[in-house]
Amino acid sequence: MKKGKHPECQEVLFVDSSTGKQFLILSTYKGDKKANYEGREVTLCEVSTSSDSHPFFKGTEGFVDSEKRIEAFLKRYQ
């Protein structure tokens, strides 16, 4: 790889603010906040939603058809 062309990768601690779940991953995220994680100081990124709190990943998401388009389609073609 050419030097100076690619962003620098570092360990970043992502924290889901709604559940408190922590994810330590490699990322190119640059932030000012720091946190201690298992005795190491790493960059901190707080997120409002992650796979730990999003309804799609929790299995609680339901499809909302407020305009009744699915029912109209099924009625038309039955």
Biopython code that builds the backbone (N, CA, C, O; Angstrom):
import numpy as np
from Bio.PDB.StructureBuilder import StructureBuilder

atoms = [
    (1, "MET", "N", (0.830, -1.183, 0.000)),
    (1, "MET", "CA", (0.000, 0.000, 0.000)),
    (1, "MET", "C", (0.872, 1.243, 0.000)),
    (1, "MET", "O", (1.961, 1.257, 0.574)),
    (2, "LYS", "N", (0.384, 2.268, -0.642)),
    (2, "LYS", "CA", (1.102, 3.537, -0.634)),
    (2, "LYS", "C", (0.902, 4.226, 0.708)),
    (2, "LYS", "O", (-0.196, 4.220, 1.263)),
    (3, "LYS", "N", (1.954, 4.807, 1.212)),
    (3, "LYS", "CA", (1.896, 5.507, 2.488)),
    (3, "LYS", "C", (1.149, 6.826, 2.343)),
    (3, "LYS", "O", (1.276, 7.510, 1.328)),
    (4, "GLY", "N", (0.361, 7.183, 3.372)),
    (4, "GLY", "CA", (-0.348, 8.455, 3.398)),
    (4, "GLY", "C", (-1.619, 8.514, 2.573)),
    (4, "GLY", "O", (-2.294, 9.544, 2.553)),
    (5, "LYS", "N", (-1.961, 7.421, 1.886)),
    (5, "LYS", "CA", (-3.142, 7.421, 1.031)),
    (5, "LYS", "C", (-4.372, 6.878, 1.754)),
    (5, "LYS", "O", (-5.491, 7.319, 1.492)),
    (6, "HIS", "N", (-4.173, 5.945, 2.641)),
    (6, "HIS", "CA", (-5.278, 5.297, 3.341)),
    (6, "HIS", "C", (-5.401, 5.858, 4.755)),
    (6, "HIS", "O", (-4.397, 6.208, 5.374)),
    (7, "PRO", "N", (-6.638, 5.943, 5.269)),
    (7, "PRO", "CA", (-6.814, 6.445, 6.635)),
    (7, "PRO", "C", (-6.242, 5.473, 7.659)),
    (7, "PRO", "O", (-6.197, 4.264, 7.431)),
    (8, "GLU", "N", (-5.807, 6.017, 8.780)),
    (8, "GLU", "CA", (-5.219, 5.206, 9.838)),
    (8, "GLU", "C", (-6.313, 4.467, 10.611)),
    (8, "GLU", "O", (-7.334, 5.053, 10.972)),
    (9, "CYS", "N", (-6.096, 3.210, 10.852)),
    (9, "CYS", "CA", (-7.057, 2.368, 11.560)),
    (9, "CYS", "C", (-6.643, 2.271, 13.033)),
    (9, "CYS", "O", (-5.459, 2.136, 13.342)),
    (10, "GLN", "N", (-7.619, 2.340, 13.932)),
    (10, "GLN", "CA", (-7.337, 2.273, 15.359)),
    (10, "GLN", "C", (-8.499, 1.581, 16.069)),
    (10, "GLN", "O", (-9.578, 1.425, 15.497)),
    (11, "GLU", "N", (-8.274, 1.170, 17.310)),
    (11, "GLU", "CA", (-9.348, 0.578, 18.107)),
    (11, "GLU", "C", (-10.276, 1.678, 18.589)),
    (11, "GLU", "O", (-9.830, 2.688, 19.134)),
    (12, "VAL", "N", (-11.580, 1.474, 18.384)),
    (12, "VAL", "CA", (-12.583, 2.445, 18.799)),
    (12, "VAL", "C", (-13.648, 1.708, 19.604)),
    (12, "VAL", "O", (-14.099, 0.631, 19.216)),
    (13, "LEU", "N", (-14.040, 2.296, 20.719)),
    (13, "LEU", "CA", (-15.079, 1.734, 21.570)),
    (13, "LEU", "C", (-16.392, 2.416, 21.220)),
    (13, "LEU", "O", (-16.569, 3.603, 21.493)),
    (14, "PHE", "N", (-17.319, 1.665, 20.614)),
    (14, "PHE", "CA", (-18.646, 2.171, 20.305)),
    (14, "PHE", "C", (-19.566, 1.787, 21.457)),
    (14, "PHE", "O", (-19.604, 0.626, 21.864)),
    (15, "VAL", "N", (-20.308, 2.761, 21.983)),
    (15, "VAL", "CA", (-21.210, 2.527, 23.108)),
    (15, "VAL", "C", (-22.618, 2.900, 22.671)),
    (15, "VAL", "O", (-22.862, 4.025, 22.234)),
    (16, "ASP", "N", (-23.551, 1.946, 22.792)),
    (16, "ASP", "CA", (-24.959, 2.199, 22.504)),
    (16, "ASP", "C", (-25.542, 2.963, 23.687)),
    (16, "ASP", "O", (-25.619, 2.428, 24.793)),
    (17, "SER", "N", (-25.951, 4.206, 23.465)),
    (17, "SER", "CA", (-26.422, 5.041, 24.567)),
    (17, "SER", "C", (-27.762, 4.592, 25.132)),
    (17, "SER", "O", (-28.094, 4.954, 26.261)),
    (18, "SER", "N", (-28.546, 3.813, 24.382)),
    (18, "SER", "CA", (-29.835, 3.375, 24.908)),
    (18, "SER", "C", (-29.734, 2.108, 25.753)),
    (18, "SER", "O", (-30.567, 1.893, 26.633)),
    (19, "THR", "N", (-28.731, 1.264, 25.504)),
    (19, "THR", "CA", (-28.600, 0.023, 26.284)),
    (19, "THR", "C", (-27.310, -0.054, 27.090)),
    (19, "THR", "O", (-27.225, -0.817, 28.053)),
    (20, "GLY", "N", (-26.312, 0.723, 26.708)),
    (20, "GLY", "CA", (-25.025, 0.680, 27.403)),
    (20, "GLY", "C", (-24.084, -0.390, 26.883)),
    (20, "GLY", "O", (-22.970, -0.527, 27.390)),
    (21, "LYS", "N", (-24.506, -1.152, 25.883)),
    (21, "LYS", "CA", (-23.672, -2.204, 25.292)),
    (21, "LYS", "C", (-22.445, -1.584, 24.636)),
    (21, "LYS", "O", (-22.544, -0.549, 23.977)),
    (22, "GLN", "N", (-21.277, -2.224, 24.817)),
    (22, "GLN", "CA", (-20.026, -1.717, 24.275)),
    (22, "GLN", "C", (-19.491, -2.655, 23.207)),
    (22, "GLN", "O", (-19.531, -3.876, 23.358)),
    (23, "PHE", "N", (-18.985, -2.068, 22.118)),
    (23, "PHE", "CA", (-18.389, -2.814, 21.019)),
    (23, "PHE", "C", (-17.003, -2.235, 20.760)),
    (23, "PHE", "O", (-16.889, -1.044, 20.472)),
    (24, "LEU", "N", (-15.962, -3.029, 20.851)),
    (24, "LEU", "CA", (-14.609, -2.592, 20.538)),
    (24, "LEU", "C", (-14.242, -3.153, 19.177)),
    (24, "LEU", "O", (-14.146, -4.367, 18.999)),
    (25, "ILE", "N", (-14.034, -2.250, 18.205)),
    (25, "ILE", "CA", (-13.705, -2.682, 16.848)),
    (25, "ILE", "C", (-12.614, -1.792, 16.276)),
    (25, "ILE", "O", (-12.324, -0.729, 16.826)),
    (26, "LEU", "N", (-12.015, -2.219, 15.184)),
    (26, "LEU", "CA", (-11.067, -1.396, 14.453)),
    (26, "LEU", "C", (-11.848, -0.474, 13.531)),
    (26, "LEU", "O", (-12.762, -0.914, 12.834)),
    (27, "SER", "N", (-11.491, 0.800, 13.526)),
    (27, "SER", "CA", (-12.222, 1.777, 12.737)),
    (27, "SER", "C", (-11.299, 2.929, 12.373)),
    (27, "SER", "O", (-10.247, 3.119, 12.984)),
    (28, "THR", "N", (-11.705, 3.692, 11.372)),
    (28, "THR", "CA", (-10.977, 4.900, 10.992)),
    (28, "THR", "C", (-11.603, 6.136, 11.633)),
    (28, "THR", "O", (-11.211, 7.258, 11.312)),
    (29, "TYR", "N", (-12.567, 5.950, 12.531)),
    (29, "TYR", "CA", (-13.242, 7.052, 13.212)),
    (29, "TYR", "C", (-12.238, 7.878, 14.005)),
    (29, "TYR", "O", (-11.411, 7.331, 14.734)),
    (30, "LYS", "N", (-12.316, 9.191, 13.861)),
    (30, "LYS", "CA", (-11.464, 10.113, 14.615)),
    (30, "LYS", "C", (-12.367, 10.904, 15.550)),
    (30, "LYS", "O", (-13.257, 11.622, 15.094)),
    (31, "GLY", "N", (-12.149, 10.780, 16.830)),
    (31, "GLY", "CA", (-12.955, 11.512, 17.795)),
    (31, "GLY", "C", (-12.094, 12.096, 18.903)),
    (31, "GLY", "O", (-10.936, 11.715, 19.077)),
    (32, "ASP", "N", (-12.674, 13.021, 19.642)),
    (32, "ASP", "CA", (-11.948, 13.670, 20.731)),
    (32, "ASP", "C", (-12.103, 12.937, 22.057)),
    (32, "ASP", "O", (-11.235, 13.031, 22.925)),
    (33, "LYS", "N", (-13.206, 12.206, 22.218)),
    (33, "LYS", "CA", (-13.463, 11.543, 23.495)),
    (33, "LYS", "C", (-12.629, 10.275, 23.622)),
    (33, "LYS", "O", (-12.422, 9.546, 22.653)),
    (34, "LYS", "N", (-12.159, 10.031, 24.835)),
    (34, "LYS", "CA", (-11.383, 8.823, 25.136)),
    (34, "LYS", "C", (-12.062, 8.076, 26.267)),
    (34, "LYS", "O", (-12.781, 8.672, 27.069)),
    (35, "ALA", "N", (-11.833, 6.760, 26.333)),
    (35, "ALA", "CA", (-12.392, 5.934, 27.401)),
    (35, "ALA", "C", (-11.401, 4.837, 27.740)),
    (35, "ALA", "O", (-10.592, 4.437, 26.903)),
    (36, "ASN", "N", (-11.469, 4.353, 28.972)),
    (36, "ASN", "CA", (-10.655, 3.207, 29.379)),
    (36, "ASN", "C", (-11.440, 1.934, 29.118)),
    (36, "ASN", "O", (-12.588, 1.800, 29.541)),
    (37, "TYR", "N", (-10.815, 1.009, 28.422)),
    (37, "TYR", "CA", (-11.429, -0.283, 28.134)),
    (37, "TYR", "C", (-10.402, -1.360, 28.445)),
    (37, "TYR", "O", (-9.398, -1.490, 27.744)),
    (38, "GLU", "N", (-10.653, -2.120, 29.482)),
    (38, "GLU", "CA", (-9.756, -3.195, 29.924)),
    (38, "GLU", "C", (-8.330, -2.679, 30.118)),
    (38, "GLU", "O", (-7.364, -3.327, 29.715)),
    (39, "GLY", "N", (-8.214, -1.509, 30.737)),
    (39, "GLY", "CA", (-6.901, -0.958, 31.055)),
    (39, "GLY", "C", (-6.222, -0.196, 29.940)),
    (39, "GLY", "O", (-5.110, 0.298, 30.127)),
    (40, "ARG", "N", (-6.852, -0.085, 28.792)),
    (40, "ARG", "CA", (-6.278, 0.660, 27.666)),
    (40, "ARG", "C", (-7.125, 1.897, 27.407)),
    (40, "ARG", "O", (-8.338, 1.883, 27.615)),
    (41, "GLU", "N", (-6.488, 2.952, 26.959)),
    (41, "GLU", "CA", (-7.222, 4.152, 26.568)),
    (41, "GLU", "C", (-7.503, 4.073, 25.075)),
    (41, "GLU", "O", (-6.582, 3.985, 24.264)),
    (42, "VAL", "N", (-8.792, 4.106, 24.718)),
    (42, "VAL", "CA", (-9.205, 4.009, 23.320)),
    (42, "VAL", "C", (-10.151, 5.163, 22.997)),
    (42, "VAL", "O", (-10.705, 5.797, 23.895)),
    (43, "THR", "N", (-10.325, 5.423, 21.713)),
    (43, "THR", "CA", (-11.251, 6.455, 21.258)),
    (43, "THR", "C", (-12.674, 5.995, 21.513)),
    (43, "THR", "O", (-12.993, 4.821, 21.323)),
    (44, "LEU", "N", (-13.536, 6.914, 21.943)),
    (44, "LEU", "CA", (-14.921, 6.604, 22.286)),
    (44, "LEU", "C", (-15.861, 7.221, 21.268)),
    (44, "LEU", "O", (-15.713, 8.385, 20.897)),
    (45, "CYS", "N", (-16.837, 6.427, 20.816)),
    (45, "CYS", "CA", (-17.887, 6.912, 19.920)),
    (45, "CYS", "C", (-19.224, 6.443, 20.483)),
    (45, "CYS", "O", (-19.470, 5.241, 20.589)),
    (46, "GLU", "N", (-20.085, 7.388, 20.842)),
    (46, "GLU", "CA", (-21.407, 7.046, 21.367)),
    (46, "GLU", "C", (-22.414, 7.056, 20.222)),
    (46, "GLU", "O", (-22.498, 8.020, 19.460)),
    (47, "VAL", "N", (-23.172, 5.976, 20.115)),
    (47, "VAL", "CA", (-24.192, 5.863, 19.071)),
    (47, "VAL", "C", (-25.559, 5.708, 19.727)),
    (47, "VAL", "O", (-25.671, 5.141, 20.814)),
    (48, "SER", "N", (-26.591, 6.209, 19.070)),
    (48, "SER", "CA", (-27.936, 6.136, 19.647)),
    (48, "SER", "C", (-28.591, 4.785, 19.412)),
    (48, "SER", "O", (-29.430, 4.360, 20.206)),
    (49, "THR", "N", (-28.222, 4.107, 18.333)),
    (49, "THR", "CA", (-28.810, 2.805, 18.002)),
    (49, "THR", "C", (-27.726, 1.885, 17.476)),
    (49, "THR", "O", (-26.882, 2.294, 16.679)),
    (50, "SER", "N", (-27.755, 0.644, 17.927)),
    (50, "SER", "CA", (-26.830, -0.372, 17.427)),
    (50, "SER", "C", (-27.607, -1.673, 17.230)),
    (50, "SER", "O", (-28.827, -1.697, 17.385)),
    (51, "SER", "N", (-26.914, -2.733, 16.894)),
    (51, "SER", "CA", (-27.578, -4.022, 16.722)),
    (51, "SER", "C", (-28.152, -4.537, 18.035)),
    (51, "SER", "O", (-28.997, -5.432, 18.029)),
    (52, "ASP", "N", (-27.706, -3.985, 19.157)),
    (52, "ASP", "CA", (-28.215, -4.401, 20.455)),
    (52, "ASP", "C", (-29.565, -3.764, 20.788)),
    (52, "ASP", "O", (-30.317, -4.299, 21.603)),
    (53, "SER", "N", (-29.879, -2.620, 20.160)),
    (53, "SER", "CA", (-31.120, -1.930, 20.511)),
    (53, "SER", "C", (-32.075, -1.724, 19.335)),
    (53, "SER", "O", (-33.227, -1.350, 19.556)),
    (54, "HIS", "N", (-31.646, -1.953, 18.111)),
    (54, "HIS", "CA", (-32.510, -1.710, 16.952)),
    (54, "HIS", "C", (-33.579, -2.795, 16.849)),
    (54, "HIS", "O", (-33.264, -3.976, 16.992)),
    (55, "PRO", "N", (-34.825, -2.427, 16.606)),
    (55, "PRO", "CA", (-35.918, -3.406, 16.546)),
    (55, "PRO", "C", (-35.712, -4.493, 15.490)),
    (55, "PRO", "O", (-36.152, -5.625, 15.693)),
    (56, "PHE", "N", (-35.060, -4.183, 14.375)),
    (56, "PHE", "CA", (-34.838, -5.187, 13.340)),
    (56, "PHE", "C", (-33.995, -6.337, 13.864)),
    (56, "PHE", "O", (-34.310, -7.499, 13.609)),
    (57, "PHE", "N", (-32.933, -6.033, 14.589)),
    (57, "PHE", "CA", (-32.040, -7.062, 15.109)),
    (57, "PHE", "C", (-32.600, -7.745, 16.346)),
    (57, "PHE", "O", (-32.201, -8.867, 16.660)),
    (58, "LYS", "N", (-33.515, -7.093, 17.054)),
    (58, "LYS", "CA", (-34.124, -7.676, 18.252)),
    (58, "LYS", "C", (-35.318, -8.563, 17.897)),
    (58, "LYS", "O", (-35.825, -9.288, 18.754)),
    (59, "GLY", "N", (-35.773, -8.512, 16.635)),
    (59, "GLY", "CA", (-36.900, -9.336, 16.216)),
    (59, "GLY", "C", (-38.252, -8.762, 16.600)),
    (59, "GLY", "O", (-39.250, -9.483, 16.595)),
    (60, "THR", "N", (-38.304, -7.484, 16.931)),
    (60, "THR", "CA", (-39.574, -6.883, 17.333)),
    (60, "THR", "C", (-40.113, -5.925, 16.288)),
    (60, "THR", "O", (-41.126, -5.264, 16.513)),
    (61, "GLU", "N", (-39.446, -5.844, 15.151)),
    (61, "GLU", "CA", (-39.894, -4.916, 14.123)),
    (61, "GLU", "C", (-41.104, -5.496, 13.398)),
    (61, "GLU", "O", (-41.108, -6.667, 13.020)),
    (62, "GLY", "N", (-42.097, -4.694, 13.215)),
    (62, "GLY", "CA", (-43.274, -5.103, 12.456)),
    (62, "GLY", "C", (-43.466, -4.167, 11.284)),
    (62, "GLY", "O", (-43.143, -2.982, 11.371)),
    (63, "PHE", "N", (-43.983, -4.685, 10.199)),
    (63, "PHE", "CA", (-44.213, -3.860, 9.023)),
    (63, "PHE", "C", (-45.518, -3.109, 9.215)),
    (63, "PHE", "O", (-46.550, -3.715, 9.503)),
    (64, "VAL", "N", (-45.481, -1.804, 9.059)),
    (64, "VAL", "CA", (-46.663, -0.971, 9.223)),
    (64, "VAL", "C", (-47.089, -0.481, 7.852)),
    (64, "VAL", "O", (-46.376, 0.277, 7.194)),
    (65, "ASP", "N", (-48.275, -0.931, 7.431)),
    (65, "ASP", "CA", (-48.825, -0.516, 6.148)),
    (65, "ASP", "C", (-49.970, 0.443, 6.425)),
    (65, "ASP", "O", (-51.136, 0.049, 6.431)),
    (66, "SER", "N", (-49.630, 1.698, 6.651)),
    (66, "SER", "CA", (-50.636, 2.681, 7.062)),
    (66, "SER", "C", (-51.587, 3.056, 5.936)),
    (66, "SER", "O", (-52.690, 3.537, 6.196)),
    (67, "GLU", "N", (-51.182, 2.846, 4.701)),
    (67, "GLU", "CA", (-52.043, 3.223, 3.584)),
    (67, "GLU", "C", (-52.832, 2.044, 3.038)),
    (67, "GLU", "O", (-53.536, 2.185, 2.038)),
    (68, "LYS", "N", (-52.729, 0.903, 3.665)),
    (68, "LYS", "CA", (-53.478, -0.308, 3.270)),
    (68, "LYS", "C", (-53.210, -0.722, 1.824)),
    (68, "LYS", "O", (-54.104, -1.234, 1.151)),
    (69, "ARG", "N", (-51.994, -0.505, 1.345)),
    (69, "ARG", "CA", (-51.665, -0.845, -0.040)),
    (69, "ARG", "C", (-51.602, -2.349, -0.254)),
    (69, "ARG", "O", (-51.976, -2.841, -1.319)),
    (70, "ILE", "N", (-51.138, -3.076, 0.739)),
    (70, "ILE", "CA", (-51.029, -4.530, 0.581)),
    (70, "ILE", "C", (-52.413, -5.150, 0.477)),
    (70, "ILE", "O", (-52.653, -6.007, -0.374)),
    (71, "GLU", "N", (-53.323, -4.717, 1.343)),
    (71, "GLU", "CA", (-54.694, -5.247, 1.296)),
    (71, "GLU", "C", (-55.359, -4.916, -0.038)),
    (71, "GLU", "O", (-56.054, -5.760, -0.603)),
    (72, "ALA", "N", (-55.158, -3.709, -0.546)),
    (72, "ALA", "CA", (-55.743, -3.320, -1.830)),
    (72, "ALA", "C", (-55.174, -4.169, -2.960)),
    (72, "ALA", "O", (-55.914, -4.572, -3.858)),
    (73, "PHE", "N", (-53.884, -4.444, -2.931)),
    (73, "PHE", "CA", (-53.259, -5.272, -3.955)),
    (73, "PHE", "C", (-53.812, -6.689, -3.917)),
    (73, "PHE", "O", (-54.158, -7.250, -4.957)),
    (74, "LEU", "N", (-53.896, -7.265, -2.736)),
    (74, "LEU", "CA", (-54.406, -8.631, -2.616)),
    (74, "LEU", "C", (-55.862, -8.721, -3.024)),
    (74, "LEU", "O", (-56.258, -9.703, -3.652)),
    (75, "LYS", "N", (-56.669, -7.736, -2.690)),
    (75, "LYS", "CA", (-58.080, -7.738, -3.055)),
    (75, "LYS", "C", (-58.249, -7.654, -4.570)),
    (75, "LYS", "O", (-59.114, -8.315, -5.145)),
    (76, "ARG", "N", (-57.414, -6.834, -5.209)),
    (76, "ARG", "CA", (-57.497, -6.633, -6.656)),
    (76, "ARG", "C", (-57.132, -7.894, -7.426)),
    (76, "ARG", "O", (-57.744, -8.182, -8.455)),
    (77, "TYR", "N", (-56.145, -8.654, -6.950)),
    (77, "TYR", "CA", (-55.625, -9.784, -7.727)),
    (77, "TYR", "C", (-56.014, -11.144, -7.174)),
    (77, "TYR", "O", (-55.354, -12.139, -7.475)),
    (78, "GLN", "N", (-57.061, -11.211, -6.379)),
    (78, "GLN", "CA", (-57.520, -12.529, -5.898)),
    (78, "GLN", "C", (-58.683, -13.030, -6.717)),
    (78, "GLN", "O", (-59.197, -14.118, -6.458)),
]
sb = StructureBuilder()
sb.init_structure("model")
sb.init_model(0)
sb.init_chain("A")
sb.init_seg("    ")
for serial, (resi, resn, name, xyz) in enumerate(atoms, 1):
    if name == "N":
        sb.init_residue(resn, " ", resi, " ")
    sb.init_atom(name, np.array(xyz, "f"), 0.0, 1.0, " ", f" {name:<3s}", serial, name[0])
structure = sb.get_structure()
